[in-house]
Amino acid sequence: ESVRERAWKTYESLSAADGALAYNEKKKETWGVCIFIVAIDLDEVTFTFTELLKSINISVCTFFQFLKEVDVNMDTVSTKVDSTVSRLKKKYDVLLALYHKFERTCGLIYLEQPSSEISAELSSVLVLKNYWITFLLAKGKVLQVEDDLVISFQLLLCVLDYFIKLSPPAMLKEPYKSAVTAVTVNGSARTPRRGQNRSTRTSKQIDTDTKVIEVLCKEHDCNLDEVKNVYFTSFIPFLNSIGIVASNGLPEVEVLSKQYDELYLSSKDIDARLFLDHDETLQPDVIACSQLERTPLKNSPDEELNLILPQTPVRAAMNNIQQLIMILNSATDKPSDTLIMYFNVLNPKDSILKRVENLEHIFKKKFAEAVGQGCAEIGPQRYKLGVRLYYRVMESMLKSEEERLSVQNFSKLLNDNIFHTSLLACAVEVVMATYVRNASQSDGTSAETNLSFPWILSVFDLKAFDFYKVIESFIKAEPSLTREMIKHLERCEHRIMESLAWQSGSPLFNLIKQSKEREGQTDQPESTCTLNLPLQHNHTAADLYLSPVRSPKKKTSGPPPSATSTPDAQATATPQTQKPQKSTSLSLFYKKVYLLAYNRLHTLFFRLLSEHPDLEPLIWTLFQHTLQNEYELMRDRHLDQIMMCSMYGICKVKNVDLRFKTIVSAYKELPNTNQETFKRVLIREEQYDSIIVFYNLVFMQKLKTNILQYASNRPPTLSPIPHIPRSPYQFSNSPRRVPAGNNIYISPLKSPYKFSDGFQSPTKMTPRSRILVSIGESFGTSEKFQKINQMVCNSECQLKRSAEGSAAPKPLKRLRFDIEGQDEADGSKHLPQESKFQQKLAEMTSTRTRMQKQKLNDGNDTSASEEK
């Protein structure tokens, strides 16, 4: 009853909203969304997600899209609902990718029309149903992290292995038929597998049992050792626990389905059995279709026989994992002889080995808690890869330092506990990110899961600011890192700079405080006069982890620097006397924060205020002033919150019509944003509210005097715009622009590796389209060029329509978390003599002007975007 009452109020508010025509036309869908939102908020979910979809006759993808439209006012959907929807979306993406992989793989295993000796009970439909429901049951019981694509796929291979060995050889295609025959002849392993005493099998039978799994792993470029580990530590115990009853060589579907029902009804989410029926509620939308596991059709018989396969989620994940494993196969689990040579002074070897061992126990425990005890043994495997990478990168770092400083004594760095913990954490994070790949990833960015960054920081009890110090040196020291991993680590660095380093308890605040106390209150973390100088990316991990304070220097330069001295003392001495300078790590951190902050601001400014270019330096000065002098405002908050408040404050004082709701609407469309950033902002201790409340009660109160200065004839001195460098993380496989080439780019011939053919053997490329032209090679008939022309024309038309349709952010119809009756964040109201029609007309006119001017500047959008 409580859900019904509150859902009805939500429904009424949506129906009465400005421009609510879409909601009124979709009454059933709107009512269903309202029930869903309220039931989750009140913890009164008495139905499954699939039941809801069925009752309002809508698909998963359409439901999520409609929910996004409903939340255009930003206060309809809470962060609690956002989190639930995110979990459902990830689970659906994984199930969708796995089902299409499963369906296609079964087509490669089984004959479409087996011989007449096969009984009707073993039809392909029954086989598929048995397989899929057994897999869903195994996934639900064994795996705690439901959106883990890699472990889920490894479990699927275990299920395939189990059923292939129960299938009559006459049903199977090669090479599975031969593998099953070998198992039957050599060990007769099928009979004991049906019983409950599988754990008593002899080692010979286990060896013969692996023949089918070996074929499956080879066919899917999957690591055999990892799948065998999942098979014997997770899948076999699962089979023993469910008491399968076999009929005609296969378990009974009804028994499996009944057990799955219990899981599905307890989780109240998606009934994944409906994939078997191609149920319309589980069908993907057009965008999702582009990511599915499928083989493109040939255009014509005269086309090349080698089909170009798209990069699918499962294949991409397997490729990345195999590449990492092959790189680390030659690495060692212990310090190499070269590393031992660097350990010769104040030998840190024992403490390093002890730390690695202690952290392994912690990691194994935390990993098991995250993924479930059924997959606990996977943790040590991944940690072992991380340790290999840790030693490999450490050795590379020390070699670079030796070349840079011409010394071999690195005892101070090598005995620094935080340095080693950070380096090991970074190595393990690379391994974890390689494995934890979400099915919806199409651009290589890392999706959020239970094991995603910053999970590793909590496992190792490591501060984000300390972890940040190793990232750039790690990337430079490991040349074999893939582009995806470099982008992932760069994103980790950005997350630390925008929020994680500013959490209470971070060493960053102590560093800033010490800097101000040492130099006097006029000091600042980083001088504004250096902002327009190029950011030098020549700092190493040693510079950042060792003593942060420079010693006063005399006029004469000292002896050659020693790696045991403070890193700041390693800087080249200058002829004149220098005053003590700030921490290297703090100075570099602030430079990078300013750069990130300005890039974000510039992108948002370009979308909203391109017709007021004079405002950008004012907003940046306020933004930079806040980070420098009112840094306590960043405590337990986000960089983007300060950015949006700075933009609104300057526009307000300069009488520029920009509503806070419009800022938030545009911010939502930026990459790597989270709705919690503007929906849940810290107001005071343990009290959170919307960003507008934060502006009124905190930001405006703290900076009111400073903001009002911008309205006077003598505004504050403007901060210089930071010098925008190229990313320090260069990608060798980035497309290069041809000089004077009229927007022509050359993309290197680089593609995923098919590891069964050898590490350096490029396999099929992965274009978005189905036609490739290689200049200098025979291409074929003129019809193909006509087809390309048609495709280009179509794409140009789509781009033009897209540009016209999204030139400026659509202002929100109403920001309901404003104070009642107040349109602006600071409480200002429209003039009483204005009618509602006049108010609306004024807002529409302002928006139309902004959109028209934005279209004129569309050509500059790419240059203003944040460099990736």
N, C-alpha and C positions, 0 to 999 in steps of 0.2 A: 504493500500500500504506500509506503514511504517513497519507494522508487517511482510508482505511478504518479504520485502528486508532484514530485520534484521534476520528473521528466515532462509532465504537462506544462509546468511553468517555463521550462527551457524551450519547449516547442512553441509556446505562445510568444516568447520573446524573439525567437527566430522568425516566426511568421510576421511579426509586427516590425521587424527591422527594415531599415531603408533598403529598397531594391531586393526585397525578399521574394521576388517572383519565382525564382528557382525552387525555393523551399515549398511554396504553395502549390507548385506543379508536381512536386515529388512528396506528397504528404506522407505516404506509407514509409518511404525511405527516411524522411526527416524524423518521423516518429520513432523508427527503429534506431536511428543514430542517437536520439535523445535518451532512449531507454538504456542503450549501451553505455553512454557517458555517465549517466547517473548511477547505474548499477555498480559500475567500477568504483566511482567516488564513494559510494556508501557501503562498499564491500558486501553487496547483496546480489551477486550474480547467481541466478537460479536456472540459467540456460547456458547451452554451449554456443560458441561463436558460430559454428556451422548451422545450428538451429535458428539463430537470428538471421543469418544470410538467407536460409531457405524461406523463412516466414515473410521476408520483405522482397524475396526474389531478386537478389543482387549478388554480384561476384565479389570475391575478396578485394581485387584491385579497384573495382568501382566503389566499393564501400570506403576504402582508405582515401580515395580521391575525394569522395563526397564529404567525408569527415574533415578533410583539409579545407574544403570550401566553407563548411559550416563554421570553422574556427577562424574565419577571416577577421573577426573582431578581436581575436586573441584572448578572450576571457571565457569562451564557451567550453573549451577543452582544457582541463587541468594538466599539470605536469605528470600527475599520477596516471591519467588516461594516455598521455603521450608515451609514457614508459611502457604501458601495456600494449599499445598499438605497435610500438617499435619491436617488442618481443614477438608479437604475432607475425609481423611483416618478415622478420628474420627467419622464423620457423617456416613460414610459407615459402620463402625464397629457397631455403635449403631443400625442403620436400619437393618442390617443383623441379629443381635442378636434378635431384637424385632420381625422381620418377622418370624423367625423360632419359636419363642415362641408363636406368634400369630397363626401360622398355626397349631401347635400342640394343642394349647388350644381350638381352634375351633373344632378340632376333638374330644375333650372331652365334648364339649357342644352340638353339633348337631348330630342327627342320620344320618348315611350314606344313608339309604334308608327310608325316612319318608313315612308315610301312603299315600295312593292315594288321600286323601282329601286335601293334600297340593298342591296348584297350581304350575304349572311349573315355574312361574315367581320367585318363592322362592327357586330356585335351590341353591345348596351349592356354586356354582361358583359365582352367583349373590350376595349371602350373604357375601362371602369373599371379593368381590370387594367393596361392600358398606362399610363394616367395615374398610377395610384397607385405602381406599381413605379418608373416614371421619377422621380416625386417623391422616393421613398425613396432612390433612387440619388443624386439631386442633393443632397438633404439630407445624406447621409452623406459625399459627396465635397467639397461646398462649405462646409458649416457645421461648425465645430469645436465650438461650444456647442450641444449637442443639445437642450437644454431651452429654447432661445430661441423663444418662441411667435411673436413678431412677424416676425422674419426668415424663419422656417419658412413662415409663412402667405404672405409676399410671394413666396417661392420657389414655393409652390403655385400662386399666381396666374400666375407665369411659365410653369409647366408647362401650366396650363389654356389659356393664350394660344397656346402652341405647338401643342397638339393641336386646338384649335378651328379654327385656320387650316389644319390638315391634313384636317379633316372635310368631307365633302360638305355644302353648304348645306341640302340636303333633310333632313338629320338634325337641324338646329338649330332652336331656338325663337328668337323675337325677344327682345331686339335683337341677338343674336349672329349671326343669319342675315344681317341687313343689313350688319353690320360686316365679316363675312367676304367678302360680295359686293363691298363697297367696296374691300377690300384686293386682291381678284382683279382687279377692273376697273381700278383706278388704278395698280397697280404690279406685278401678277403676282409677288408676293413669295414665293409658296409654293414655286415650283420651286427657287430658289437656297437656300431654307432647308433643303432636304433634302441639299444638297451639303455639302462640307467647307470651302468658301470663303465662309462667311457673313460674315466680317469685311470682304470686298471689296464688300459691297452699297453701292449709292449712297445718298446722304443722302435722296433722294426716296423710295427704297424703305423706308428706316428710318422715315421720317415716316408712310408709309402703314401700316407694320407696327404702329404703336402704336394703331390704331383699336380693336382688340379689347381690348387691355390697358386702354384708357380706359374702355370699357364695364364691364369687370370691376371696376376701381377704383371707379367710380361706384356700381355695385350693392352694393359691400361697404364703402362709406365709407372707402376706403383712399387714402392720399396717393399721387397719380400719380407725382410726381417721384421719390419713394423707390423705388417699384416699378420704374420705368424704370431707375433706377440699378442695382438688383439684376439686372435683366434683361440690361443690356448689359455690366456689369462682372463678373457672376458666372455667370449662366445661359448666355449665349452661349458663353463659354469652356468651360463644362462640356459643352455639346453637342458642341463641337469635339473634346473630349478622349476621349469614349467611343465615337466612330465608329459611330453608330446606323445599322443597315441597315433601310430602309423596305420594307414589303410591304403592298400595297393602301392605300398612303398612310399607314400606321402602322408604327412600328418593331416588330420581332419580339419578342414577349413572352419567348421562350426566351433570347434574347441579353441582354435587360435583367435577367432573373431570375438568370442565371448570374453577371453582374457584381455584383448585389446579394448573392448568396450569399457572395462573397468578403468583403464588408463585414460581413455578419451573423456569419460564422464567426470573423472576426478580433476583433470586439467581444464576442462570446460573450453577447449579451444577448437582446433580443426580436426574433423574426421577425415584423416588422410586416406582411408579406404576408398573414398569417392574418386580419387585419381584413376582408379581402375575402370570406373564407369565414364570417365571423361566428363564428370559432372560440371555443369555450367558455372556453379559457384566457385570452382577452383580453376577455371580457365584464366590464363594470363591475359593482360592487355597487350597492345601492339608493341609497346616498349619492352615489356618483359619477354615477348616472343623472340626478340633479337638476341637474347642471351641463352636461349634454350639449346639443349643438346640435340643437334640435328645435322644431317648431311645435306648440303645444297644440291639442287638438281642441276644436271648439265643442260646448257642452253641448246646444244645441237650435237648430233652424232660426230661431227668433225672436230669437236673440241678435244683438248688434251685429256688424256686418261687420268692424270694425276689431279684429283679433285682438291680444291682449296677448302680446307676445313676451318670453320670459325673457332676462335678461342672461346671455349665454354668454361663455366665456373670450375667443373671438376677437372677438366684437362689442364686448365691454367694452374690450378692448385698443385696437381701432380708434377707438372713441369718445374714449378718453382722449388718444390721440395727436393726433387731429384737433382736439380742444379746445386742446391745448397749441400746436399749429402755428398755429391761428387767432389765439390770443392774441399769439404772437410774430411774426406776419406784419407787423404794423405797427411792430415794433421794428426797430432798426438794428444793423448789424454793427460800427459805429464809435460812439464817444462822441457823444451828441447835442449840440446847441447849448447846451442847459441845463447839461449836464455840463461842457462847455468853460468855461462861466462859473464853475463851482466850482473849476476847475483854475487860476484866474488867479494864485494865489500859489504860488511854488515849483512851477511847472507840472509835474505828474506824467504828462502825456499820453504822452510818448515812452516812459517806462519801463513804463506800462500796456500800450501797444500791443506793445512788445517782449516783455513777459511773456506776453501772450495768444498771440503768435506762437510763442514757444519752447515753451509748454505744449501747443500744438496738435501740434507735431511729436512730442512725447513721447506724447501721448494717442493719436495715430494709430498709432504703433508698438505701444503696449501693447494697443490695441483689436484690431489685426490679429493679435497673438499670441494673444489670448483667443478670438476667433471664427474665426480662420483667414484666410489670405491671400485666399481667394475672396470674402470679404465685407469686405475691408480698406477699401474706398471708402465704406462706410456710416459709418465712424468720423468723418470730417470733417463729414458732414451733421449728426450729432448734436452734435458739438462746436460747430458754428456756431449751432445753436439755444441751446446753453448760453451762448455768448458774448452773444447777444442778451438773454437773461434776466439775465445778469450786469450788463450796462450798465443795463438797465431797473430792476433792484432797487437798484443803486448810486445811481441818480438819486433813487429814491423815499426811500432812507435819508437822503440828504443834505438833501432837502426837509424831512423830519421833524426832523432835527437843527437845521436853520435855524429852524424854528418853535419848537423846544424851547429853544434857546439864544439866539435873536435875533442870530446871527452868521453870517457867510458864509465865514470863513476856516477851512477844514478841511485845511490843507496837511499837518499832522502825520499825520492819519489816512490821507490820500490818498497819502502817501509811505511807508506801512507795507506792506512786502512780504507779511508773513504775513496781514494783513487781506485784501489783494487775492487772494492764492492761496486763502484759505479761502472767500471770497465766490464766486470763480469755480468752485471745487470744488463748492460747495453748488448752484450753478446747474446745473452739468453733472450732478450727482447727481440732481436733480429730473428732468432730461431722460432720463437713463439708467433711472431707476426707472419712468418713464412707459412706456418701451419694454420693459423687461425684466420682463414680466408672465408669471408661471408659470400654466400651464393649470389647476392645482388651486386657484387663488385664488378663493374665493367671497365673502370678506369684505373684499377690498381691501387686505389686509395684504401686505407685500412678501415674496416667497419667495426663498430663497437660490439664487443662480446664480453663475456665474463672474464676472459683471459687477456683482454686488450689492455694496452697501456692506459692508465698508470698502474695496472695490477701488479706488475713486477716491483714497483717501488714499495708497496705495502708488504710484499713477500720478503724483500731484503731489508725492510725498515730503513729505507733510504730517502733522503730529502730530495725533492724535485730539483732544487737549485744545484745540489751537488751532482746529480745525474746529468744536468744540462752541460756541465763543464767538459764532459768527455765526448759529447756527440760529434762535434766538428772534427776533432782529431781522429775519432773512430772511423768516420767516413773516409777521411784522407788516407788512413792507414790500411784500409781493406779495399783494394782496387776491384775485387771480384763481386762487390755488392751490386745487386741488380738495381735498375732504375726504380722499381717499386719499393725496394727497401730503403734506398736513399730518400725517396719522397716520404716514406713512412717515418724515418728518423727526423727528417726536417719538420714534419707535422708534429712529432713529439716535442721537438724544440719549441715550436710555436705555442703549443698548449702549455708548456712550462712558463713561457714568457707572458702569456695572456692571463693565466690564472693560477696554475699550480705552485709557482714560486712565490706567490703572494699570499699563500695560506698561513694562518697563524701557526707559529712554531718554526717557520722557515728561517734559515740562517741569513736570508737576504735582509731582513729588517735590522738585525744586529750589525751587519756590515754597513748599512746606510747610517745607522746611528753612530757607529764608531767613526765613520768618515766625517760626519758633521761635528762630532765632539773634538776630533783631532785637529781639524782645520778651522773650526769656528763655524757658527751658524750660517755664515755667508757662503759656505762651501756647498757644493752640489755634487750628486753622484757622477754626473758627466757634464762638462762645460758645454754650453750651447754653441760656443764659437767653433767647436769641433764637428758640429752636426753636418755642415756642408762639405766636410772633408771626406775623401773616400774611406770606407771601412776596410781596414787592413786585415785580411784573413791569414795572419801569420802567427797567431797565438797557438801554442800547443797545450796539451793537457798538463804538462809540467808547469807551464806559466800559471795555469788557473788553479791547480790543486795545492801548490806549495804556498809558503808565506805570502800573503797578499800585499804587504806594505813595503813600499820602496824605501831604501835607506837614503839619507841625504848624501849627495854626491859632491865631491870637491871638483876643482877645475881640471885636475889631471885625470886621465883615464887610467883605470887600474889594470891589473894583470888579466889574462884571458879568463873569461867567466867559467865557473865550475858548476856542474849540474847539481852539486850539493848545496850551493848557495841559494838565496831566495830568487825566485824566477824574475821578480821585478828588477833585481840587481843585475840580471843578465842583459838588460837593455843597454844599448850602446851609450856610453857617457858622452855628454856634450861639453864644449869648452867653457860654458858659463855655469855659474852655480845654479843648482836646481833646488826648489823647495820640495819637501816630501810630497809624494803624489799618492793618489788613491789606489785602492785594491785593483789589480789588473782584472780580476774576475768580475768585480762590480762595474768597473768602467766599460768593459766589453759587453756585459749584460745590458747595461743601460743603452749603449749604442744600438744594440740589436733590437731592444724593446722599442726605441724611438723609430727605428726603421720599419718594424712591423706595424707600429701604431700609425705612422704616416701613410703607409701603403693601404691599410684598412680605411683610414679616413678619406684618402684620395679617391678610392673606389666608390665609397658611399657618397661622397661629395659630388662626384661626377654624375651619379645617377639622379641626384636631387637638386643640386644648386649650380649646375653648369652655367646658368645665366647670371650668376653672381660670383665671378671669379675672385673679386676683391675680398670675399668673405673667407676663403680658404686659409690664408695666412693668419687671420684673426682666430679662427677656430683652432688651428694647429698650435698657436701660441698659448691659448687657454688650456688645451689638451696637454701640451708639453709642460706647462707651468704646474698643472695638477700632479702629473707623474713625478716631477722633480721636487716640488715643495710641499705638496699635500699628499704624499705617498701613502699615508695611513688610510686614505680613502680606498686604496686598492686592497686593503687587508680583507681576505675572504670574499673578494669581489672579482670582476672580470674587466679586462682592458676595454672591451667593446661597450660596457656600461658607461664608463667615463667618456668614451668617444661620443656616444649618442647624446649624453647630457651636455657635453661641450658644444656640440652642433646646435642643439635646441637653444641653449642659453645665449649664444651669439646671435642667432637668428631673431630671438625674442628682443634683445636689446637694440638690434639694428633694424627693427620693424620689418623684417622679411617674413612673409606669410609661409611658414612651414610648420605644420602640426606635428606633434610628437607621434601621433598615430601613423602619419605618412613616413616618418623616419623608421619606425619599427617595421612597417610594411615592406619598405625597401631593404632593410637589414635582413629580413627573413629570406630574401632571395640571394644573399651573398653565399659563397661556398663556405663550408665548415662552420656553420652557425647552428646554435642549439636554442630551442624555444625557451629553455629554462633561463637563458641569459637575460631575457626581458620580462619573463613571467615571475621569476623568483629571485629577487635581489635582496641582499642583507640590508635591513634597515637599522636595527640595533641588535644587541646580543640575542641570538636564537629567534629573532623575529624577521620574517621575510614578507615581501610584498612586490607589487609590480614596479617596473622601472620609473613610472611616473611618480609614484609615492616616494621612491628613492630621491628623485630629482627635487621634489618639494621639501621633504623633511631633512635630507642630508646634504646633497650636493649644493643646492641653492643656498642653504644656510651657511655652509662653509665658505663658499666662493662668491657670495653676493657682492661684496665690496669690489672684488677683482673684476667680476663680470660687468658691473656698472661703469668701470673705467673705460670700457670699449665704446660707451655712448658719448663720451666727452670728446673735446677737440684735441686732447692730448692723450691718446690711448697708450697702453704699455708698449715697450720696445718689442718689436716682433721677433719671434724665434726664427732662425734660418731654417729653410727646408732641408731635411736630411738628404745627403748625397745618395742617390739610388744606384747601387752597384749591381753587377750581375750576381746571380746566386753563387755562393762559394762552392756549391755542390754541382759541378759540371756533369753533364750527361753526354757521353760519347755518341749515344744513339739518337740525339736530338736532331730534327731536321735543320739543315743549314740553308740560309737564304742565298740565292744566286745574286751576286752584285749586278745592279742595273737589270735585274731579271724580271721586272714587272710582276712581283709577287709570285715568283717561281721558287720552290724549295726542293732541296735534294734530301731524301730520307735514306739513311744507310741501309744496306741489305742486311737486316738483322731480324731474326725470328726465333721463336721458341725452339729448344733443342729436343730432338727425339733421342732419349738417352740409350735406348736399345741399339741405336746406330752409332753410338760414341758421342762424347761430350761436345766435340767441335763440329758436329755435323748438323748444319741448319736444316730444318724440315720445312713443311709447307708454311707459307706466309699466312697472315690473318687479316685480310682487308675487311672493311665494312661493306664494300660493294663486291660484286661478283666478277668484275672485269678489271684486268690489269694490263697496262701497256708498258713494254720495255723498249726504250728507244734503241734502234740498231738491230732489232730482231724482227724476223718475219711475224706478222700479226694475223693476217688472214684476209677475209673479205671486207669490202667497203661497208657492208651492212653493219659490221661491228662498230666502225667509227661513227656511223649515223646513230647507232644506239647510245654511244658515249655522248655525242652531242645532245641527244634528247635528255639523257640523265643529267648532264650539266645544266641545261636550260631549266629542267624541273627543279633542281636543287637551288638555282638562283632565284626562281620564283618563290620557293618556300622560304629562303633566307630573307627576301624582301618582305614577305608577309610577316615573318617572325619579327623582323626589326620594327616594322610599323606597329605590330601588335604589342610589343613589349618595350617601347622606347622609354617609358617612364613608369615607375611603380604606381599601381592603382591605389589611390588613397583609401584607407579603411572607412567603411560606411559610418562606423561609430565605435569609439573605444570605450567600452562599457566599464572598464575599471577606472575611468575618470570619476572624480567626485560628482555626485548627482547634480545636474544642472549647470555644470562647469565644463566648457568645451576645451579649455586649455589646461596644461599641466599646472600652471601657477595660479589657477583659479579665476582667470579673466573670463568675462562673459561677452556675448554679443550685445550690441546696443539694444535697449528695450524696444525702440521703435521699429527695429527690423523684424520683418515677418520671417517665418521659417523658410518660406520660398526664397526670400532675398538672401538669407544666410546660405542656403544650399546653392543658389545661383552664383554667389561670390566665390564659394569654394570650388565649384565646377569650372568657373572662368580661370581661376588661378591654376588649377590642375591642367586645363587645356593649353594654357600658355606655356607651362613647363614642358608638356609633352611635345608641343610643336618645336620648341627650341632644342629639346633633347634630340629630336630626329636629325636636326642639322649637324649635331655633333657625333652622330653614331660612328662616323668613320674613325674617330679618335679613341673609341672605346677600348680597342685591344691594347693600345699603347699605355692606357691608364690603368689597365688591370694589374693586379698583383702578380709579379713574376714568379713563375713556378720553377 
